[in-house]
Each structure stands twice: as C-alpha cells, then as structure tokens.
Amino acid sequence: MEFVIGIAILVAVVWLLVVNARRDDVIEPFKPSAHKPKQTRATRPEPSTRRQTNRFDERGAKHLRKPRILTGAAWVTDGDTIKVQKTQIRLFGIDAPELNHPYGQKAKWALHRLCKGHTIRVEVTEVDHYGRTVAKCYLPDGRDLSAEMVKMGLAIDWPKFSGKKYSHLEMPDVRQKLFLANARQKGRMDMWHQFEDQQRRA
C-alpha cells in the first residue's frame, strides 16, 4: 500500500514539472506598454522677439490716397488713441503722454469727456502693417479732436507727421510739461528709460 502511494506521489510531481516546463515555453502575447511614446507635434514658428505695442508704427505704414471713413462711438485708450467700430485709431499729427507718464491719465479722461455721447467721424489716412490706423477725427460740430487736445495742453504737435498743423495751438511751456512726449519726438528714449526705471524703483 505504501508502495502504491509513493508511486502516485512521484507521478504527480513529474506531471507538475512537465506542466510548468510547457508553461515557460509559451510565448506571451504582445502587450502594449502603458507608457505612451511622446507624440511629436508640428513645430510652430518662434514668435517674433519684437514687442508689439499699441503705438502706431510709422515705419511700416502706407498712405491711403482716398481716406476711409468710419463713424461711431469712441472707446478711449489714451490721450491720442481711440477705438471706433473695433478699429484702433491714432489721432493724426499729435502726441499725448503715455498712461504711466505725467499727465497721461489726465489726457485720457479729457479725450473721454470730448468723445462721450458723440458720434465721431474718422477719416483714416494711414494704416501700418499691424492694421493700426492714423486718422483725422472730428466731433459732430466739426471740431478736430487733435486740435482740441493740443489746445487743452494735454498733447503736443508732432511736426514730422502734421506738417506743424497744430503747433500754433500749443500752450506756453507745454513741451516742458509733457517732457517725455517731447523727448520721444527728439529721439531721446533714454529719458523714457530713466523715468520708467525710477518708477520701478519707487
């Protein structure tokens, strides 16, 4: 009896060894890796390092032989920039201070008061390569917005572009008051950088 039991155990052990050996020989089916390979995307052109500002770029501007006319309410951006019919417009022939410069906020709100509640007539004369425009802008009574801003002492004539059209309207000492706008016209951007550095330190 013990002999029979021993034989049965030996047979069972041999059978298990054979089954395990066959299992090791079986090639497991391919399983995709849980880690997905990094997909490559089409490379986009590097954005231009040149900072695009809201200022009109006269270097890339083209003159329109026949003015394009827009009319509508004006959204005032700063002392010499408005938006009419979703078109950003730089007032013709003048230069007002930037918002963060002395009198910049005052110039913006003065232009806002001039435009508020009125339909502005815009005669677009130039367009730069960013689609920004220079235009002569008029109130319903015919007043020129550029002239009004100069008369209030919150903008100065820009002879390079206006042909000195508004210079006779400038208030005495306005160029000392709006010294940073005057510096821009003279190419003295170092004064801008110095002023903005002082602002950052403050």
ZITA-V42311 format. One record per residue. N is the residue number from 0. RES is the residue in three letters. NEAR is the number of other C-alpha atoms within 8 Angstrom. Layout:
{{N/RES/NEAR} {N/RES/NEAR}}
This chain:
{{0/MET/4} {1/GLU/5} {2/PHE/6} {3/VAL/7} {4/ILE/8} {5/GLY/8} {6/ILE/8} {7/ALA/8} {8/ILE/8} {9/LEU/8} {10/VAL/8} {11/ALA/8} {12/VAL/8} {13/VAL/8} {14/TRP/8} {15/LEU/8} {16/LEU/8} {17/VAL/8} {18/VAL/8} {19/ASN/8} {20/ALA/8} {21/ARG/8} {22/ARG/7} {23/ASP/7} {24/ASP/6} {25/VAL/6} {26/ILE/5} {27/GLU/4} {28/PRO/4} {29/PHE/4} {30/LYS/4} {31/PRO/4} {32/SER/5} {33/ALA/4} {34/HIS/4} {35/LYS/5} {36/PRO/4} {37/LYS/4} {38/GLN/4} {39/THR/4} {40/ARG/4} {41/ALA/4} {42/THR/4} {43/ARG/4} {44/PRO/4} {45/GLU/4} {46/PRO/4} {47/SER/5} {48/THR/4} {49/ARG/4} {50/ARG/5} {51/GLN/4} {52/THR/4} {53/ASN/4} {54/ARG/5} {55/PHE/9} {56/ASP/8} {57/GLU/6} {58/ARG/5} {59/GLY/7} {60/ALA/10} {61/LYS/7} {62/HIS/7} {63/LEU/10} {64/ARG/5} {65/LYS/5} {66/PRO/8} {67/ARG/9} {68/ILE/8} {69/LEU/10} {70/THR/10} {71/GLY/10} {72/ALA/12} {73/ALA/12} {74/TRP/8} {75/VAL/11} {76/THR/9} {77/ASP/15} {78/GLY/19} {79/ASP/14} {80/THR/11} {81/ILE/13} {82/LYS/12} {83/VAL/14} {84/GLN/8} {85/LYS/5} {86/THR/8} {87/GLN/10} {88/ILE/12} {89/ARG/13} {90/LEU/14} {91/PHE/11} {92/GLY/13} {93/ILE/14} {94/ASP/10} {95/ALA/14} {96/PRO/15} {97/GLU/9} {98/LEU/11} {99/ASN/6} {100/HIS/8} {101/PRO/9} {102/TYR/10} {103/GLY/14} {104/GLN/11} {105/LYS/8} {106/ALA/15} {107/LYS/14} {108/TRP/10} {109/ALA/10} {110/LEU/14} {111/HIS/10} {112/ARG/7} {113/LEU/7} {114/CYS/12} {115/LYS/8} {116/GLY/5} {117/HIS/10} {118/THR/11} {119/ILE/14} {120/ARG/12} {121/VAL/12} {122/GLU/11} {123/VAL/14} {124/THR/14} {125/GLU/11} {126/VAL/14} {127/ASP/14} {128/HIS/8} {129/TYR/5} {130/GLY/6} {131/ARG/12} {132/THR/14} {133/VAL/13} {134/ALA/13} {135/LYS/13} {136/CYS/13} {137/TYR/12} {138/LEU/13} {139/PRO/9} {140/ASP/5} {141/GLY/6} {142/ARG/9} {143/ASP/10} {144/LEU/13} {145/SER/13} {146/ALA/10} {147/GLU/9} {148/MET/14} {149/VAL/16} {150/LYS/10} {151/MET/8} {152/GLY/10} {153/LEU/14} {154/ALA/15} {155/ILE/17} {156/ASP/14} {157/TRP/13} {158/PRO/10} {159/LYS/6} {160/PHE/8} {161/SER/12} {162/GLY/8} {163/LYS/11} {164/LYS/9} {165/TYR/13} {166/SER/10} {167/HIS/6} {168/LEU/8} {169/GLU/12} {170/MET/9} {171/PRO/4} {172/ASP/6} {173/VAL/10} {174/ARG/9} {175/GLN/7} {176/LYS/6} {177/LEU/15} {178/PHE/8} {179/LEU/10} {180/ALA/12} {181/ASN/11} {182/ALA/12} {183/ARG/10} {184/GLN/8} {185/LYS/6} {186/GLY/6} {187/ARG/9} {188/MET/8} {189/ASP/6} {190/MET/9} {191/TRP/11} {192/HIS/8} {193/GLN/8} {194/PHE/8} {195/GLU/8} {196/ASP/8} {197/GLN/8} {198/GLN/7} {199/ARG/6} {200/ARG/5} {201/ALA/4}}
